[in-house]
């Protein structure tokens, strides 16, 4: 049997093959580096965009704002009123040149951890999902529902107008030029503080006994003062009175309000946190 043996290649015959392989490898490395550079640039741009817009205007939010413009619900998006950890509020012009407050919640997983405490246990929201988007969307829907429920029972809150995903549109409280109504904490001097206090206490009572809601975070920071009237805002965390922690939240609201107005109050005529809390809870159980 004859075996065919390949002749041994000389060095000058090997070099061209090695060069070709090296060139191919170099090109692959270059392409990979270019791809990584593009990804780094893209990531950097996205980060800069998030920083520039306060972490609010992602792709889906921008699309929804544009849809609201096309429908004529928003005619003009003017500018920011306030920026917070959970949401930013913007001033806009709506149909018939009506001033609007546009509240946009940030799609931030850090916010969903504590939000769940105010959603789970509220019988109105049974299926919320686990994704950041779903929880934030439920939170926005919750604020819109709470506003509708309170407004329906004549408790002074901004009138709700529209809600989609993480965007809540509501009545703007303030000057037509965009200057917002001051928070209670910023009103100095406070005119007729006892009168305002009694109104706020009445709102807390009506919320619990008539609207079947408790704010859960009421304080001088989320009560506006406009046209000589206190107006309650930031009701996203408000829960049904059927929530297991509703009585705890009620007492916390009363404590916060008493602490703010404390210097103006006479315990003998006004009562205490405990007496008012007991009065509301007794009325609730006797309904």
N, C-alpha and C positions, 0 to 999 in steps of 0.2 A: 504494500500500500504506500503510495507516494504522498507525503505530506508537503503542503505548500507553506513555506515559511516566509513571512514578511521580512523584507530587509530592514535592518536597523536604520532609523531615521537619523540624519545628521543634524547637528545643532542648528545650522542655518535654515533647515526645513521646519524646525519646531517653533522658532521665534515668531513667524508671522501668525501662527494659530494662537499663541499666547497673547500677542498684541491685540488680536481681534477680540478675544475673551475679555481682556482687561478693558478695552474700549466699551464693550457692551455693559460690563459691570459699572463703569464710571457713569454711563448714561442713565442706568437704573438708579444709581445713588443720587444723581442730579435731579432726576424726576421726583424721587421721594422727598428730597430736601425742598424742592419747589412746592410740592403738595403740602408739606408741613408748614412752610412759610405762609402759604395761602390760608391754611387753617388757623394759624396764629394771628394773622392779620384780621381774618373774619371774626375770630373770637374777641380780639381787642376792640374791633368796631362795635360789636354787639354790646360789650361791656361799657364802652363810651356812650352808646345810645341809651342804655339803661340808666347810666349816671346822669345824662343830660335831661332825661324825662322823668327822673325820680322813680325809676323802676316800674312805671305805670304803663306806658304805651308799647306793649308788645304787639306782635303781628295781628293777633285776633282782636285785641282791644281797638287798635287803629282801624281795622276793617269794620268793626261794629259802629265806631264813631262816624265813619264815612257813610255807612248805611243810614244812620240817623239823620245825617245831613241830606242825603238823597231824598229821604221820606219827608223832609221839611220839619221834622221834630226839633232838630237843632239848625238854626239859620246861621249862627255865628258862634265860633268858639273863641272866647275873648282871652282869658288868662287864669292863672292860679289864684285861689283865695287862701287856701291853707294846705300844708303838707304834713302828713302824719306817718306813723310807723305802718299802719294798716292800709291807709288810703290817702289820696289827694282829692281835694275839692276844687272845682273850676267854675268860673263864672261864664255863662253862655247866654245867648239870646235865642228864644224859641219861637213858636208860632205866635203870630199877632204881636211880635216884638216883646213877648213876655220874658222877664229875666228868669234864668234857671240856675240852679246849683247842680252841677254834674259831679257825682261822687264816684271815683274809680278806685276799686280795691286792687291792691298789688297782689300779683300771683307769687306769693312768697311762702314756701313751706314752713318757715319759722312761725308764721302767724296762725297756721292751722292747728298747732298743738293746743293752744288755749281756747281757740274758737270752738273746738269740739265739746268743751265743758258746757257751753251755752246752747249747743244744738242737740246733743245726745240727752234724752230725757224730756225734750219738748215734743209732745205728741203730734204736733203739726209736721214734724220732719223726721220720718222714720228711716228712709233710705238716703244716705248722704254720700256713700262711696268713700274710698280711701285716697284717691288722687288729690293733689293740691288744687287743681282746677275745679274739681267737683265740690270740694269743701268751700272754696272761695265763692263759687257760683251760688251755693246754698246759702252762704252768709249774706250775700247781696239780696237774694230773694227773700231772706228772713227780714232784713231791714225794710224792704219794700212792703211786705205783708204787715209788719208791725206799724209802719206809718199809716197804711190804709185802715187798719183796725183802730188806731188811736184817733185818726182824723174823722172816722165815721162816728165815733162817740164824743166828738167835739172837744177833745183834749188838744190844746194848742201845740201842734207840730207842723213842720213844713208839709204842704200838700204833696203827696206822691204823684208822679206823672207817668213814669215809664221805667222798666227794668229789663236789662238783657245781660246775661252772663255776670260779669263783674262791674257793670255800670248801672248806677241808680240815678235817675233824674227826678228832681223835686223842686218845689217852689223855692225861689231865692228870697232869703230874709235879709233885707238891707236896702241901701240906696240904689236907684236905677242905674247909676253910673258905675256900680260894681263895688262900692264900699260896703263891707259886710256889717251886719248888726253886731254890737259888742257882746262878748260873753259876760255873764253876771260878775265874774271875777275882775273884769276890766272896767266896770262901772264905778266911778269914784267922783264924788260921793254917791252912795246908793240912796235914791229917793224913796221915802216911805218903806224902809226895810221890813217892818213888821207886816205891812200889807202884802208885800211881795212874798214874804215867807209863808203867810197863810194861803196865798194862791198856789204856791208850789206844793204845799202839804195837801191841798185839796186835789191837785192834779195827781199826786201819788195815790191818794185814796180812790179817786175815780178810775185810775188805771187798773188798780187791783180789783175793785168791786164791780165796775161796769165793763171795762174793756178786757178784763181777765188777763192782764199783763203786768209785769213788774220790770222796771227799767234795768235794775241790776248794777248800774254804774253811775247813778245820778249824782251830780255835784255842780258846783259853780262853773266848772269847765265846759259842761255841755248843756247849759241853759243860756239862751240868748235873751237879751233885753231889747225889745223893740216896740215902739209906740206905747210905752208905759206898761207893757205886758211881758211876763216871762214866757219864753217859748222853748220847749224841750227838743233837743236834737240828739243825734248819735244813738239811735234806738236799735242798732243791729244786734246787740247782746241781750235785748229784752226777751224774757221768756214767758211762756204761759204760766198761769197760776197753778197749773197741774204739775209743773216741774218740781221735782223733789226738793230743789234748793230755793224755790220761790220765797218761802218765809225768811230765809237767810238773806236773800237779796233785798227783800223789802226792808228789813231792819237796817241793812247796810246803807240803803238810800236815805233812810230817815236820819241815821247818824251823820252822814255827810252833810245833809242840809242843815241840821241843828248845829254842827260844828262851824259852818260858814256864817250863819246868822246869830250865833251864840251871844255876841256882845250886845245885840239889840233886844234880846228876849227876856221876858219875865216868866220864870218857871211857874209861878203861882197862877198866872192867867193863861199861859200858853200850854202848859203841861210839859211832859218829858218824852224822850224817845220811847220809853217803855209803856207809858200810858197811851200814846198814840198808836203804837204797834199793837197793843192789846185791843184797842178800840177797833182797828181795821180788821184784825184777825177774827174777832168776835162777830163783826158784821158779815164777814166772808163766810164763816161757818153757819151763820143763821140764814143765809140766802135761800 
